[in-house]
């Protein structure tokens, strides 16, 4: 009895000891086969040990002795000076190869011109009818100015690392290809002479998306009996002399006519009362009285003092917003178009800076440089939603972190606000500082028209 009990206890102890060792034993006291995973662990242990030994050997200052072919390139793993020398040599070789490539391109171009000349002469000898000349799909115009203005030109010093090419490509709007006839008309003039009186044609091309227009080699006509503008600060609220403008492109032929538009009942004009500086224009942005807009002082007080210094007013008409900001030591550039009135000249006569670009053009500013961007009555539901979204993202781009976008009197219908425009602003990523939505009731409540004014901040991070 005692011997049996002793054996049972010994067997149990063996099982416990086997379990503790990870091997285990069966009921008969035999140890089963060792699992394959133990072999894998041992291999991993050996790999780790070997890696550590090699690392110690390398970082102890020993060098590798490898029998490499003499033709194989040398690689300096720990000699930073030699590595930098090799990289410089590679960069020089690459620059030389680019220069040779640019030279070969030039030779190919010259050979191509010679071949075309030979073929043209052979065709003339055989009486062939020459094909219509073109360049990149553009028809050749009589004066040759269009071709000269938009075709690429070889850089005098060859390949430029900054440009990434050996040619200079003038800027030209993509949509210009859709209006080649009008653009050819615009580029038909006498070089080094007076430009044609075609401001209306230029504006029409811009509004069609042909922007930027190609440059021209002619001089626009200056107004007869030109009078210099008044000095600052009197110029901010003064109507300039009529002789500062060539009035031929416009319906009105003087500033008196433009001012009186504000009091006329008929007519459809862009910014109808903008030229009446003694009327409604004089009172804009002075008060924040609970209406659909904000006051300039209220907006400036929402920012740390002195941090709003430079900005942009999109579609600023005659520049009154910029004038108000100028009085508060803030410099604002005004974008405006000469839609049947000399808006740009009027802004300039006030001592302010106009920018003649359309709504769809990318803003000509680098990323993160402006403190404030303002727009009133321009970014509305009359602009396609996709175009608005691109515009809002472009505004976000040019604002510095902490800069503000003042969306002033944004007009839309009630269902559009939450269904279309609020999601667009949320996607852009602005942070709301102030938001005011007000019903527009002058044409009747049943129309469900709304004005929205918002002060939106570009986040700091």
Residue pairs with C-beta under 8 A, 6 or more apart in sequence:
11 29
14 25
14 29
15 24
15 25
18 24
18 25
18 31
23 31
23 32
23 34
24 31
24 32
25 31
25 32
26 32
58 64
76 82
76 83
76 86
95 161
98 159
99 158
99 159
101 159
102 158
102 159
102 166
103 158
105 166
106 154
106 166
120 130
123 130
132 139
132 140
133 139
133 140
134 140
135 147
135 151
136 151
137 177
138 146
138 147
138 150
138 177
138 180
139 180
139 184
140 147
141 147
141 184
141 187
141 188
142 188
143 187
143 188
143 189
143 190
143 191
145 187
145 188
145 189
145 191
145 216
145 217
146 183
146 184
146 187
146 214
149 170
149 187
149 214
149 215
149 216
150 170
150 172
150 214
151 170
152 167
152 168
152 169
152 170
153 167
153 168
153 170
154 166
154 167
154 168
155 163
155 165
155 166
155 167
155 168
158 166
159 165
159 166
160 166
170 214
170 215
171 212
172 212
172 213
172 214
173 209
173 210
173 211
173 212
173 213
174 209
175 208
175 209
175 210
175 211
176 183
176 205
176 210
176 213
178 208
178 209
178 210
179 205
179 208
179 210
182 201
182 204
182 205
182 210
183 205
183 210
183 213
183 214
185 198
185 201
186 198
186 201
186 202
186 205
186 213
186 216
187 214
187 216
188 196
189 195
189 196
189 216
189 218
190 218
191 217
191 218
192 217
192 218
193 218
193 219
194 218
194 219
194 220
194 221
195 216
195 218
195 219
195 220
195 221
196 218
197 221
197 246
197 248
197 249
199 246
199 249
199 338
200 249
202 213
203 337
203 338
203 339
205 211
205 213
206 213
206 337
206 358
207 337
207 358
209 358
209 360
211 357
211 358
211 360
211 361
212 361
221 246
223 243
223 244
223 245
223 246
224 243
225 243
226 243
226 244
227 240
227 241
227 243
227 244
229 235
229 240
229 244
229 348
229 349
229 350
229 351
230 238
230 240
232 351
233 327
233 351
235 349
235 350
235 351
236 323
236 326
236 327
236 350
236 351
236 352
237 277
237 282
237 323
237 350
238 277
238 349
238 350
239 255
239 259
239 275
239 277
240 255
240 345
240 346
240 349
242 254
242 255
242 256
244 345
244 349
245 342
245 345
247 253
247 254
247 342
249 338
250 338
250 340
250 341
250 342
251 257
251 340
252 258
252 261
252 340
252 341
255 275
255 346
258 275
258 341
259 275
259 276
261 267
261 269
261 272
261 273
261 275
261 276
262 272
262 273
262 275
262 276
262 279
262 280
263 276
269 340
269 341
270 339
270 340
270 341
271 317
271 318
271 341
271 343
273 279
273 280
273 281
274 281
274 317
274 318
274 320
274 343
275 281
275 318
275 341
275 346
277 318
277 320
281 318
281 320
284 320
284 321
284 324
285 293
285 294
285 295
285 296
285 320
285 321
285 324
286 295
286 296
286 324
287 295
288 294
288 295
288 297
288 298
291 438
292 409
292 436
292 437
292 438
292 440
292 451
292 452
292 453
293 376
293 408
293 409
293 436
293 451
293 453
294 406
294 408
294 434
294 436
294 453
294 455
296 321
296 324
296 325
296 328
297 328
299 372
299 404
299 406
299 455
300 308
300 328
300 330
302 404
302 433
302 434
302 455
303 404
307 371
307 402
308 330
308 371
308 372
308 404
309 329
309 330
309 331
309 371
310 330
310 331
310 332
310 369
310 370
310 371
310 372
311 325
311 330
311 331
311 332
311 333
311 370
311 371
311 372
311 373
311 374
312 332
312 333
312 334
312 335
312 363
312 365
312 370
312 372
312 373
312 374
312 398
313 319
313 321
313 322
313 332
313 333
313 334
313 335
313 373
313 374
313 375
314 335
314 359
314 373
314 374
314 375
314 378
314 379
314 391
314 395
315 335
315 336
315 359
315 375
315 376
315 377
315 378
315 379
316 322
316 332
316 334
316 335
316 336
316 347
316 374
316 376
317 334
317 336
317 343
318 336
318 343
318 346
318 347
318 350
319 334
319 336
319 346
319 347
319 350
319 352
319 354
321 332
321 334
321 374
321 376
322 332
322 333
322 334
322 347
322 352
322 353
323 350
323 352
325 331
325 332
326 332
326 351
326 352
330 371
330 372
331 353
332 352
332 353
332 372
332 374
333 353
333 354
333 355
334 347
334 352
334 353
334 354
334 355
335 354
335 355
335 356
335 357
336 343
336 344
336 347
336 354
336 355
336 356
337 343
337 344
337 356
337 358
338 344
338 345
338 356
343 354
344 354
344 356
347 353
347 354
348 354
355 364
357 363
357 364
359 378
359 379
359 383
359 387
359 391
360 387
360 390
360 391
362 394
363 394
363 395
363 397
363 398
365 398
366 398
367 397
367 398
368 397
368 398
368 399
368 400
368 401
368 403
369 398
369 400
370 398
370 399
370 400
370 403
371 399
371 400
371 403
371 404
372 399
372 403
372 404
372 405
372 406
373 395
373 398
373 399
373 403
373 404
373 405
373 406
374 405
374 406
374 408
375 395
375 406
375 407
375 408
376 408
376 409
377 408
377 409
377 411
379 388
379 391
379 392
379 407
379 410
380 410
380 411
380 412
381 411
381 412
381 413
381 416
381 421
382 411
383 391
385 420
385 421
385 424
388 421
388 424
389 424
389 427
389 428
392 405
392 424
392 425
392 428
392 430
393 428
395 405
396 405
396 428
396 429
396 430
396 458
399 405
399 458
400 458
401 458
401 459
401 460
401 461
402 457
402 458
402 460
403 457
403 458
404 433
404 455
404 456
404 457
404 458
405 430
405 454
405 455
405 456
405 457
405 458
406 453
406 454
406 455
406 456
407 452
407 453
407 454
407 455
407 456
408 453
409 451
409 452
409 453
410 421
410 451
410 452
410 453
410 454
411 440
411 449
411 450
411 451
412 420
412 421
412 449
412 450
412 452
413 447
413 448
413 449
413 450
414 448
414 449
414 450
415 448
417 437
417 450
417 452
421 452
425 454
425 456
429 458
429 459
430 456
430 457
430 458
431 456
431 457
431 458
431 459
432 454
432 455
432 456
432 457
433 455
433 456
433 457
434 453
434 454
434 455
435 452
435 453
435 454
435 455
436 452
436 453
436 454
437 450
437 451
437 452
438 450
438 451
438 452
438 453
439 445
439 449
439 450
439 451
440 447
440 449
440 450
440 451
441 449
443 449
